């Protein structure tokens, strides 16, 4: 059985990869400005952010939405 998800832009991308790429692109301060959650504001780290995001669906949804808008081909600000 092959589970293909051609309409899911996050298919096959790990949460750790999402957080790492967003942090590299925006930095912790930039992430905190865009998504108002403490794991990006107070002593941020990849490990603590992943722990919080795995337990908090609404925050994970916001992070995933930011990733999609930042790194999809439809974004006019990203040159690929």
PDB file of N, CA, C and O in Angstrom:
ATOM      1  N   UNK A   1       0.844  -1.182   0.000  1.00  0.00           N
ATOM      2  CA  UNK A   1       0.000   0.000   0.000  1.00  0.00           C
ATOM      3  C   UNK A   1       0.885   1.239   0.000  1.00  0.00           C
ATOM      4  O   UNK A   1       1.791   1.367   0.824  1.00  0.00           O
ATOM      5  N   UNK A   2       0.624   2.128  -0.907  1.00  0.00           N
ATOM      6  CA  UNK A   2       1.423   3.344  -1.045  1.00  0.00           C
ATOM      7  C   UNK A   2       0.558   4.547  -0.671  1.00  0.00           C
ATOM      8  O   UNK A   2      -0.421   4.845  -1.356  1.00  0.00           O
ATOM      9  N   UNK A   3       0.910   5.232   0.401  1.00  0.00           N
ATOM     10  CA  UNK A   3       0.144   6.392   0.863  1.00  0.00           C
ATOM     11  C   UNK A   3       0.771   7.666   0.321  1.00  0.00           C
ATOM     12  O   UNK A   3       1.651   8.250   0.953  1.00  0.00           O
ATOM     13  N   UNK A   4       0.324   8.088  -0.832  1.00  0.00           N
ATOM     14  CA  UNK A   4       0.831   9.314  -1.439  1.00  0.00           C
ATOM     15  C   UNK A   4      -0.110  10.459  -1.096  1.00  0.00           C
ATOM     16  O   UNK A   4      -1.331  10.300  -1.103  1.00  0.00           O
ATOM     17  N   UNK A   5       0.466  11.598  -0.799  1.00  0.00           N
ATOM     18  CA  UNK A   5      -0.332  12.776  -0.463  1.00  0.00           C
ATOM     19  C   UNK A   5       0.136  13.952  -1.326  1.00  0.00           C
ATOM     20  O   UNK A   5       0.821  14.850  -0.836  1.00  0.00           O
ATOM     21  N   UNK A   6      -0.234  13.944  -2.604  1.00  0.00           N
ATOM     22  CA  UNK A   6       0.277  14.974  -3.503  1.00  0.00           C
ATOM     23  C   UNK A   6      -0.179  16.391  -3.163  1.00  0.00           C
ATOM     24  O   UNK A   6       0.480  17.352  -3.559  1.00  0.00           O
ATOM     25  N   UNK A   7      -1.285  16.543  -2.442  1.00  0.00           N
ATOM     26  CA  UNK A   7      -1.790  17.874  -2.105  1.00  0.00           C
ATOM     27  C   UNK A   7      -1.355  18.347  -0.733  1.00  0.00           C
ATOM     28  O   UNK A   7      -1.768  19.420  -0.294  1.00  0.00           O
ATOM     29  N   UNK A   8      -0.531  17.571  -0.043  1.00  0.00           N
ATOM     30  CA  UNK A   8      -0.057  17.946   1.280  1.00  0.00           C
ATOM     31  C   UNK A   8       1.384  18.443   1.164  1.00  0.00           C
ATOM     32  O   UNK A   8       2.296  17.638   0.976  1.00  0.00           O
ATOM     33  N   UNK A   9       1.603  19.755   1.273  1.00  0.00           N
ATOM     34  CA  UNK A   9       2.961  20.290   1.109  1.00  0.00           C
ATOM     35  C   UNK A   9       3.923  19.869   2.219  1.00  0.00           C
ATOM     36  O   UNK A   9       5.136  20.011   2.063  1.00  0.00           O
ATOM     37  N   UNK A  10       3.404  19.351   3.339  1.00  0.00           N
ATOM     38  CA  UNK A  10       4.263  18.936   4.446  1.00  0.00           C
ATOM     39  C   UNK A  10       4.523  17.435   4.457  1.00  0.00           C
ATOM     40  O   UNK A  10       5.213  16.934   5.344  1.00  0.00           O
ATOM     41  N   UNK A  11       3.986  16.722   3.495  1.00  0.00           N
ATOM     42  CA  UNK A  11       4.165  15.265   3.471  1.00  0.00           C
ATOM     43  C   UNK A  11       5.650  14.912   3.383  1.00  0.00           C
ATOM     44  O   UNK A  11       6.359  15.358   2.482  1.00  0.00           O
ATOM     45  N   UNK A  12       6.096  14.108   4.332  1.00  0.00           N
ATOM     46  CA  UNK A  12       7.483  13.660   4.337  1.00  0.00           C
ATOM     47  C   UNK A  12       8.458  14.606   5.009  1.00  0.00           C
ATOM     48  O   UNK A  12       9.656  14.325   5.048  1.00  0.00           O
ATOM     49  N   UNK A  13       7.974  15.721   5.539  1.00  0.00           N
ATOM     50  CA  UNK A  13       8.846  16.680   6.215  1.00  0.00           C
ATOM     51  C   UNK A  13       8.644  16.542   7.719  1.00  0.00           C
ATOM     52  O   UNK A  13       7.523  16.665   8.212  1.00  0.00           O
ATOM     53  N   UNK A  14       9.714  16.289   8.436  1.00  0.00           N
ATOM     54  CA  UNK A  14       9.634  16.113   9.888  1.00  0.00           C
ATOM     55  C   UNK A  14       9.466  17.458  10.583  1.00  0.00           C
ATOM     56  O   UNK A  14       9.917  18.490  10.086  1.00  0.00           O
ATOM     57  N   UNK A  15       8.815  17.430  11.730  1.00  0.00           N
ATOM     58  CA  UNK A  15       8.629  18.641  12.521  1.00  0.00           C
ATOM     59  C   UNK A  15       9.978  19.260  12.879  1.00  0.00           C
ATOM     60  O   UNK A  15      10.119  20.483  12.878  1.00  0.00           O
ATOM     61  N   UNK A  16      10.957  18.433  13.180  1.00  0.00           N
ATOM     62  CA  UNK A  16      12.294  18.952  13.512  1.00  0.00           C
ATOM     63  C   UNK A  16      12.874  19.739  12.336  1.00  0.00           C
ATOM     64  O   UNK A  16      13.483  20.790  12.534  1.00  0.00           O
ATOM     65  N   UNK A  17      12.690  19.242  11.128  1.00  0.00           N
ATOM     66  CA  UNK A  17      13.180  19.938   9.941  1.00  0.00           C
ATOM     67  C   UNK A  17      12.476  21.277   9.775  1.00  0.00           C
ATOM     68  O   UNK A  17      13.103  22.279   9.431  1.00  0.00           O
ATOM     69  N   UNK A  18      11.178  21.286  10.019  1.00  0.00           N
ATOM     70  CA  UNK A  18      10.397  22.523   9.902  1.00  0.00           C
ATOM     71  C   UNK A  18      10.930  23.575  10.866  1.00  0.00           C
ATOM     72  O   UNK A  18      11.185  24.713  10.472  1.00  0.00           O
ATOM     73  N   UNK A  19      11.097  23.194  12.132  1.00  0.00           N
ATOM     74  CA  UNK A  19      11.566  24.142  13.142  1.00  0.00           C
ATOM     75  C   UNK A  19      12.991  24.605  12.824  1.00  0.00           C
ATOM     76  O   UNK A  19      13.290  25.794  12.936  1.00  0.00           O
ATOM     77  N   UNK A  20      13.862  23.692  12.432  1.00  0.00           N
ATOM     78  CA  UNK A  20      15.247  24.047  12.127  1.00  0.00           C
ATOM     79  C   UNK A  20      15.326  25.022  10.952  1.00  0.00           C
ATOM     80  O   UNK A  20      16.078  25.995  11.005  1.00  0.00           O
ATOM     81  N   UNK A  21      14.560  24.769   9.898  1.00  0.00           N
ATOM     82  CA  UNK A  21      14.592  25.653   8.732  1.00  0.00           C
ATOM     83  C   UNK A  21      13.994  27.025   9.032  1.00  0.00           C
ATOM     84  O   UNK A  21      14.507  28.045   8.573  1.00  0.00           O
ATOM     85  N   UNK A  22      12.913  27.046   9.801  1.00  0.00           N
ATOM     86  CA  UNK A  22      12.327  28.337  10.175  1.00  0.00           C
ATOM     87  C   UNK A  22      13.272  29.131  11.064  1.00  0.00           C
ATOM     88  O   UNK A  22      13.402  30.344  10.902  1.00  0.00           O
ATOM     89  N   UNK A  23      13.938  28.456  12.007  1.00  0.00           N
ATOM     90  CA  UNK A  23      14.885  29.142  12.885  1.00  0.00           C
ATOM     91  C   UNK A  23      16.073  29.679  12.087  1.00  0.00           C
ATOM     92  O   UNK A  23      16.547  30.784  12.349  1.00  0.00           O
ATOM     93  N   UNK A  24      16.547  28.913  11.128  1.00  0.00           N
ATOM     94  CA  UNK A  24      17.655  29.369  10.295  1.00  0.00           C
ATOM     95  C   UNK A  24      17.242  30.562   9.433  1.00  0.00           C
ATOM     96  O   UNK A  24      18.049  31.454   9.167  1.00  0.00           O
ATOM     97  N   UNK A  25      15.992  30.571   9.003  1.00  0.00           N
ATOM     98  CA  UNK A  25      15.498  31.644   8.125  1.00  0.00           C
ATOM     99  C   UNK A  25      15.172  32.921   8.899  1.00  0.00           C
ATOM    100  O   UNK A  25      15.582  34.012   8.502  1.00  0.00           O
ATOM    101  N   UNK A  26      14.432  32.784  10.006  1.00  0.00           N
ATOM    102  CA  UNK A  26      13.961  33.950  10.761  1.00  0.00           C
ATOM    103  C   UNK A  26      14.761  34.231  12.029  1.00  0.00           C
ATOM    104  O   UNK A  26      14.807  35.376  12.480  1.00  0.00           O
ATOM    105  N   UNK A  27      15.388  33.218  12.610  1.00  0.00           N
ATOM    106  CA  UNK A  27      15.995  33.355  13.934  1.00  0.00           C
ATOM    107  C   UNK A  27      14.909  33.240  14.984  1.00  0.00           C
ATOM    108  O   UNK A  27      13.721  33.302  14.667  1.00  0.00           O
ATOM    109  N   UNK A  28      15.316  33.071  16.237  1.00  0.00           N
ATOM    110  CA  UNK A  28      14.328  32.913  17.314  1.00  0.00           C
ATOM    111  C   UNK A  28      13.497  34.174  17.495  1.00  0.00           C
ATOM    112  O   UNK A  28      12.291  34.090  17.722  1.00  0.00           O
ATOM    113  N   UNK A  29      14.129  35.349  17.397  1.00  0.00           N
ATOM    114  CA  UNK A  29      13.370  36.596  17.561  1.00  0.00           C
ATOM    115  C   UNK A  29      12.331  36.758  16.470  1.00  0.00           C
ATOM    116  O   UNK A  29      11.200  37.166  16.736  1.00  0.00           O
ATOM    117  N   UNK A  30      12.709  36.444  15.259  1.00  0.00           N
ATOM    118  CA  UNK A  30      11.765  36.534  14.145  1.00  0.00           C
ATOM    119  C   UNK A  30      10.607  35.569  14.289  1.00  0.00           C
ATOM    120  O   UNK A  30       9.469  35.911  13.968  1.00  0.00           O
ATOM    121  N   UNK A  31      10.884  34.363  14.769  1.00  0.00           N
ATOM    122  CA  UNK A  31       9.807  33.404  15.009  1.00  0.00           C
ATOM    123  C   UNK A  31       8.879  33.896  16.106  1.00  0.00           C
ATOM    124  O   UNK A  31       7.659  33.781  15.992  1.00  0.00           O
ATOM    125  N   UNK A  32       9.454  34.446  17.172  1.00  0.00           N
ATOM    126  CA  UNK A  32       8.639  34.958  18.287  1.00  0.00           C
ATOM    127  C   UNK A  32       7.759  36.121  17.836  1.00  0.00           C
ATOM    128  O   UNK A  32       6.646  36.283  18.335  1.00  0.00           O
ATOM    129  N   UNK A  33       8.246  36.930  16.899  1.00  0.00           N
ATOM    130  CA  UNK A  33       7.439  38.035  16.372  1.00  0.00           C
ATOM    131  C   UNK A  33       6.265  37.522  15.547  1.00  0.00           C
ATOM    132  O   UNK A  33       5.174  38.090  15.586  1.00  0.00           O
ATOM    133  N   UNK A  34       6.495  36.447  14.805  1.00  0.00           N
ATOM    134  CA  UNK A  34       5.473  35.927  13.906  1.00  0.00           C
ATOM    135  C   UNK A  34       4.489  34.987  14.608  1.00  0.00           C
ATOM    136  O   UNK A  34       3.308  34.947  14.262  1.00  0.00           O
ATOM    137  N   UNK A  35       4.982  34.232  15.594  1.00  0.00           N
ATOM    138  CA  UNK A  35       4.137  33.294  16.338  1.00  0.00           C
ATOM    139  C   UNK A  35       4.385  33.536  17.823  1.00  0.00           C
ATOM    140  O   UNK A  35       5.478  33.286  18.331  1.00  0.00           O
ATOM    141  N   UNK A  36       3.370  34.017  18.501  1.00  0.00           N
ATOM    142  CA  UNK A  36       3.501  34.433  19.896  1.00  0.00           C
ATOM    143  C   UNK A  36       3.369  33.242  20.846  1.00  0.00           C
ATOM    144  O   UNK A  36       2.322  33.028  21.458  1.00  0.00           O
ATOM    145  N   UNK A  37       4.463  32.467  20.956  1.00  0.00           N
ATOM    146  CA  UNK A  37       4.496  31.356  21.904  1.00  0.00           C
ATOM    147  C   UNK A  37       5.815  31.409  22.667  1.00  0.00           C
ATOM    148  O   UNK A  37       6.857  31.763  22.115  1.00  0.00           O
ATOM    149  N   UNK A  38       5.749  31.049  23.941  1.00  0.00           N
ATOM    150  CA  UNK A  38       6.910  31.186  24.819  1.00  0.00           C
ATOM    151  C   UNK A  38       8.097  30.313  24.426  1.00  0.00           C
ATOM    152  O   UNK A  38       9.237  30.665  24.728  1.00  0.00           O
ATOM    153  N   UNK A  39       7.862  29.201  23.768  1.00  0.00           N
ATOM    154  CA  UNK A  39       9.000  28.343  23.415  1.00  0.00           C
ATOM    155  C   UNK A  39       9.928  29.022  22.417  1.00  0.00           C
ATOM    156  O   UNK A  39      11.063  28.582  22.236  1.00  0.00           O
ATOM    157  N   UNK A  40       9.463  30.091  21.763  1.00  0.00           N
ATOM    158  CA  UNK A  40      10.318  30.876  20.874  1.00  0.00           C
ATOM    159  C   UNK A  40      10.861  32.129  21.561  1.00  0.00           C
ATOM    160  O   UNK A  40      11.758  32.786  21.033  1.00  0.00           O
ATOM    161  N   UNK A  41      10.318  32.461  22.740  1.00  0.00           N
ATOM    162  CA  UNK A  41      10.698  33.700  23.420  1.00  0.00           C
ATOM    163  C   UNK A  41      11.686  33.488  24.564  1.00  0.00           C
ATOM    164  O   UNK A  41      12.691  34.193  24.659  1.00  0.00           O
ATOM    165  N   UNK A  42      11.406  32.527  25.424  1.00  0.00           N
ATOM    166  CA  UNK A  42      12.207  32.331  26.638  1.00  0.00           C
ATOM    167  C   UNK A  42      13.144  31.148  26.474  1.00  0.00           C
ATOM    168  O   UNK A  42      12.702  30.002  26.386  1.00  0.00           O
ATOM    169  N   UNK A  43      14.429  31.427  26.433  1.00  0.00           N
ATOM    170  CA  UNK A  43      15.464  30.394  26.324  1.00  0.00           C
ATOM    171  C   UNK A  43      15.126  29.364  25.242  1.00  0.00           C
ATOM    172  O   UNK A  43      15.018  28.174  25.538  1.00  0.00           O
ATOM    173  N   UNK A  44      14.958  29.810  23.988  1.00  0.00           N
ATOM    174  CA  UNK A  44      14.518  28.905  22.931  1.00  0.00           C
ATOM    175  C   UNK A  44      15.598  27.901  22.515  1.00  0.00           C
ATOM    176  O   UNK A  44      16.792  28.201  22.517  1.00  0.00           O
ATOM    177  N   UNK A  45      15.144  26.730  22.169  1.00  0.00           N
ATOM    178  CA  UNK A  45      16.015  25.704  21.600  1.00  0.00           C
ATOM    179  C   UNK A  45      15.149  24.806  20.718  1.00  0.00           C
ATOM    180  O   UNK A  45      13.926  24.774  20.851  1.00  0.00           O
ATOM    181  N   UNK A  46      15.800  24.091  19.829  1.00  0.00           N
ATOM    182  CA  UNK A  46      15.065  23.166  18.964  1.00  0.00           C
ATOM    183  C   UNK A  46      14.363  22.111  19.825  1.00  0.00           C
ATOM    184  O   UNK A  46      13.187  21.812  19.618  1.00  0.00           O
ATOM    185  N   UNK A  47      15.095  21.555  20.787  1.00  0.00           N
ATOM    186  CA  UNK A  47      14.544  20.479  21.619  1.00  0.00           C
ATOM    187  C   UNK A  47      13.311  20.931  22.398  1.00  0.00           C
ATOM    188  O   UNK A  47      12.294  20.238  22.402  1.00  0.00           O
ATOM    189  N   UNK A  48      13.393  22.091  23.061  1.00  0.00           N
ATOM    190  CA  UNK A  48      12.250  22.551  23.852  1.00  0.00           C
ATOM    191  C   UNK A  48      11.066  22.926  22.960  1.00  0.00           C
ATOM    192  O   UNK A  48       9.910  22.700  23.320  1.00  0.00           O
ATOM    193  N   UNK A  49      11.362  23.495  21.804  1.00  0.00           N
ATOM    194  CA  UNK A  49      10.295  23.858  20.875  1.00  0.00           C
ATOM    195  C   UNK A  49       9.574  22.617  20.364  1.00  0.00           C
ATOM    196  O   UNK A  49       8.345  22.595  20.296  1.00  0.00           O
ATOM    197  N   UNK A  50      10.334  21.580  20.005  1.00  0.00           N
ATOM    198  CA  UNK A  50       9.718  20.349  19.520  1.00  0.00           C
ATOM    199  C   UNK A  50       8.851  19.709  20.592  1.00  0.00           C
ATOM    200  O   UNK A  50       7.757  19.226  20.299  1.00  0.00           O
ATOM    201  N   UNK A  51       9.327  19.701  21.825  1.00  0.00           N
ATOM    202  CA  UNK A  51       8.559  19.122  22.933  1.00  0.00           C
ATOM    203  C   UNK A  51       7.215  19.843  23.085  1.00  0.00           C
ATOM    204  O   UNK A  51       6.175  19.201  23.235  1.00  0.00           O
ATOM    205  N   UNK A  52       7.243  21.173  23.045  1.00  0.00           N
ATOM    206  CA  UNK A  52       6.021  21.957  23.174  1.00  0.00           C
ATOM    207  C   UNK A  52       5.095  21.745  21.975  1.00  0.00           C
ATOM    208  O   UNK A  52       3.895  21.530  22.146  1.00  0.00           O
ATOM    209  N   UNK A  53       5.647  21.805  20.772  1.00  0.00           N
ATOM    210  CA  UNK A  53       4.822  21.718  19.567  1.00  0.00           C
ATOM    211  C   UNK A  53       4.180  20.349  19.405  1.00  0.00           C
ATOM    212  O   UNK A  53       3.078  20.248  18.865  1.00  0.00           O
ATOM    213  N   UNK A  54       4.839  19.306  19.856  1.00  0.00           N
ATOM    214  CA  UNK A  54       4.257  17.964  19.773  1.00  0.00           C
ATOM    215  C   UNK A  54       3.062  17.804  20.711  1.00  0.00           C
ATOM    216  O   UNK A  54       2.178  16.987  20.456  1.00  0.00           O
ATOM    217  N   UNK A  55       3.032  18.580  21.791  1.00  0.00           N
ATOM    218  CA  UNK A  55       1.930  18.488  22.765  1.00  0.00           C
ATOM    219  C   UNK A  55       0.834  19.513  22.516  1.00  0.00           C
ATOM    220  O   UNK A  55      -0.234  19.426  23.121  1.00  0.00           O
ATOM    221  N   UNK A  56       1.079  20.492  21.628  1.00  0.00           N
ATOM    222  CA  UNK A  56       0.161  21.612  21.482  1.00  0.00           C
ATOM    223  C   UNK A  56      -0.250  21.767  20.011  1.00  0.00           C
ATOM    224  O   UNK A  56       0.433  22.446  19.244  1.00  0.00           O
ATOM    225  N   UNK A  57      -1.360  21.141  19.623  1.00  0.00           N
ATOM    226  CA  UNK A  57      -1.760  21.145  18.209  1.00  0.00           C
ATOM    227  C   UNK A  57      -1.966  22.531  17.593  1.00  0.00           C
ATOM    228  O   UNK A  57      -1.604  22.746  16.437  1.00  0.00           O
ATOM    229  N   UNK A  58      -2.541  23.473  18.346  1.00  0.00           N
ATOM    230  CA  UNK A  58      -2.798  24.790  17.762  1.00  0.00           C
ATOM    231  C   UNK A  58      -1.487  25.511  17.442  1.00  0.00           C
ATOM    232  O   UNK A  58      -1.401  26.223  16.441  1.00  0.00           O
ATOM    233  N   UNK A  59      -0.478  25.334  18.277  1.00  0.00           N
ATOM    234  CA  UNK A  59       0.816  25.971  18.029  1.00  0.00           C
ATOM    235  C   UNK A  59       1.512  25.302  16.848  1.00  0.00           C
ATOM    236  O   UNK A  59       2.112  25.969  16.005  1.00  0.00           O
ATOM    237  N   UNK A  60       1.423  23.987  16.802  1.00  0.00           N
ATOM    238  CA  UNK A  60       2.027  23.264  15.673  1.00  0.00           C
ATOM    239  C   UNK A  60       1.382  23.696  14.357  1.00  0.00           C
ATOM    240  O   UNK A  60       2.074  23.868  13.353  1.00  0.00           O
ATOM    241  N   UNK A  61       0.068  23.872  14.358  1.00  0.00           N
ATOM    242  CA  UNK A  61      -0.623  24.327  13.150  1.00  0.00           C
ATOM    243  C   UNK A  61      -0.085  25.677  12.685  1.00  0.00           C
ATOM    244  O   UNK A  61       0.100  25.897  11.488  1.00  0.00           O
ATOM    245  N   UNK A  62       0.166  26.574  13.626  1.00  0.00           N
ATOM    246  CA  UNK A  62       0.689  27.895  13.268  1.00  0.00           C
ATOM    247  C   UNK A  62       2.100  27.799  12.690  1.00  0.00           C
ATOM    248  O   UNK A  62       2.429  28.488  11.725  1.00  0.00           O
ATOM    249  N   UNK A  63       2.927  26.946  13.284  1.00  0.00           N
ATOM    250  CA  UNK A  63       4.300  26.767  12.803  1.00  0.00           C
ATOM    251  C   UNK A  63       4.286  26.149  11.404  1.00  0.00           C
ATOM    252  O   UNK A  63       5.028  26.583  10.523  1.00  0.00           O
ATOM    253  N   UNK A  64       3.452  25.147  11.206  1.00  0.00           N
ATOM    254  CA  UNK A  64       3.358  24.511   9.892  1.00  0.00           C
ATOM    255  C   UNK A  64       2.842  25.489   8.844  1.00  0.00           C
ATOM    256  O   UNK A  64       3.324  25.485   7.711  1.00  0.00           O
ATOM    257  N   UNK A  65       1.870  26.327   9.201  1.00  0.00           N
ATOM    258  CA  UNK A  65       1.353  27.321   8.265  1.00  0.00           C
ATOM    259  C   UNK A  65       2.436  28.332   7.897  1.00  0.00           C
ATOM    260  O   UNK A  65       2.549  28.719   6.734  1.00  0.00           O
ATOM    261  N   UNK A  66       3.230  28.761   8.872  1.00  0.00           N
ATOM    262  CA  UNK A  66       4.319  29.689   8.590  1.00  0.00           C
ATOM    263  C   UNK A  66       5.339  29.043   7.658  1.00  0.00           C
ATOM    264  O   UNK A  66       5.841  29.691   6.740  1.00  0.00           O
ATOM    265  N   UNK A  67       5.646  27.779   7.888  1.00  0.00           N
ATOM    266  CA  UNK A  67       6.596  27.058   7.030  1.00  0.00           C
ATOM    267  C   UNK A  67       6.087  27.015   5.590  1.00  0.00           C
ATOM    268  O   UNK A  67       6.837  27.276   4.650  1.00  0.00           O
ATOM    269  N   UNK A  68       4.814  26.686   5.429  1.00  0.00           N
ATOM    270  CA  UNK A  68       4.229  26.596   4.091  1.00  0.00           C
ATOM    271  C   UNK A  68       4.289  27.945   3.384  1.00  0.00           C
ATOM    272  O   UNK A  68       4.700  28.023   2.226  1.00  0.00           O
ATOM    273  N   UNK A  69       3.881  29.007   4.077  1.00  0.00           N
ATOM    274  CA  UNK A  69       3.886  30.316   3.433  1.00  0.00           C
ATOM    275  C   UNK A  69       5.297  30.834   3.182  1.00  0.00           C
ATOM    276  O   UNK A  69       5.511  31.624   2.263  1.00  0.00           O
ATOM    277  N   UNK A  70       6.247  30.402   3.980  1.00  0.00           N
ATOM    278  CA  UNK A  70       7.624  30.862   3.817  1.00  0.00           C
ATOM    279  C   UNK A  70       8.350  30.121   2.703  1.00  0.00           C
ATOM    280  O   UNK A  70       9.086  30.736   1.931  1.00  0.00           O
ATOM    281  N   UNK A  71       8.155  28.821   2.609  1.00  0.00           N
ATOM    282  CA  UNK A  71       8.998  28.012   1.732  1.00  0.00           C
ATOM    283  C   UNK A  71       8.291  27.369   0.543  1.00  0.00           C
ATOM    284  O   UNK A  71       8.870  26.491  -0.098  1.00  0.00           O
ATOM    285  N   UNK A  72       7.060  27.774   0.224  1.00  0.00           N
ATOM    286  CA  UNK A  72       6.422  27.213  -0.967  1.00  0.00           C
ATOM    287  C   UNK A  72       6.767  28.055  -2.187  1.00  0.00           C
ATOM    288  O   UNK A  72       7.201  29.201  -2.069  1.00  0.00           O
ATOM    289  N   UNK A  73       6.570  27.475  -3.336  1.00  0.00           N
ATOM    290  CA  UNK A  73       6.873  28.166  -4.587  1.00  0.00           C
ATOM    291  C   UNK A  73       5.935  29.338  -4.838  1.00  0.00           C
ATOM    292  O   UNK A  73       6.245  30.220  -5.639  1.00  0.00           O
ATOM    293  N   UNK A  74       4.786  29.355  -4.158  1.00  0.00           N
ATOM    294  CA  UNK A  74       3.824  30.440  -4.342  1.00  0.00           C
ATOM    295  C   UNK A  74       4.250  31.721  -3.639  1.00  0.00           C
ATOM    296  O   UNK A  74       3.695  32.787  -3.908  1.00  0.00           O
ATOM    297  N   UNK A  75       5.221  31.630  -2.749  1.00  0.00           N
ATOM    298  CA  UNK A  75       5.668  32.789  -1.992  1.00  0.00           C
ATOM    299  C   UNK A  75       6.562  33.658  -2.870  1.00  0.00           C
ATOM    300  O   UNK A  75       7.623  33.204  -3.296  1.00  0.00           O
ATOM    301  N   UNK A  76       6.157  34.902  -3.152  1.00  0.00           N
ATOM    302  CA  UNK A  76       6.957  35.752  -4.042  1.00  0.00           C
ATOM    303  C   UNK A  76       8.260  36.229  -3.413  1.00  0.00           C
ATOM    304  O   UNK A  76       9.126  36.738  -4.124  1.00  0.00           O
ATOM    305  N   UNK A  77       8.423  36.082  -2.110  1.00  0.00           N
ATOM    306  CA  UNK A  77       9.630  36.569  -1.434  1.00  0.00           C
ATOM    307  C   UNK A  77      10.749  35.544  -1.412  1.00  0.00           C
ATOM    308  O   UNK A  77      11.885  35.872  -1.070  1.00  0.00           O
ATOM    309  N   UNK A  78      10.439  34.304  -1.772  1.00  0.00           N
ATOM    310  CA  UNK A  78      11.442  33.250  -1.759  1.00  0.00           C
ATOM    311  C   UNK A  78      11.959  33.033  -3.176  1.00  0.00           C
ATOM    312  O   UNK A  78      11.186  32.765  -4.096  1.00  0.00           O
ATOM    313  N   UNK A  79      13.248  33.150  -3.338  1.00  0.00           N
ATOM    314  CA  UNK A  79      13.852  32.891  -4.642  1.00  0.00           C
ATOM    315  C   UNK A  79      14.475  31.511  -4.609  1.00  0.00           C
ATOM    316  O   UNK A  79      15.362  31.239  -3.799  1.00  0.00           O
ATOM    317  N   UNK A  80      14.018  30.659  -5.473  1.00  0.00           N
ATOM    318  CA  UNK A  80      14.532  29.282  -5.519  1.00  0.00           C
ATOM    319  C   UNK A  80      15.273  29.034  -6.794  1.00  0.00           C
ATOM    320  O   UNK A  80      15.777  27.932  -7.011  1.00  0.00           O
TER     321      UNK A  80
END
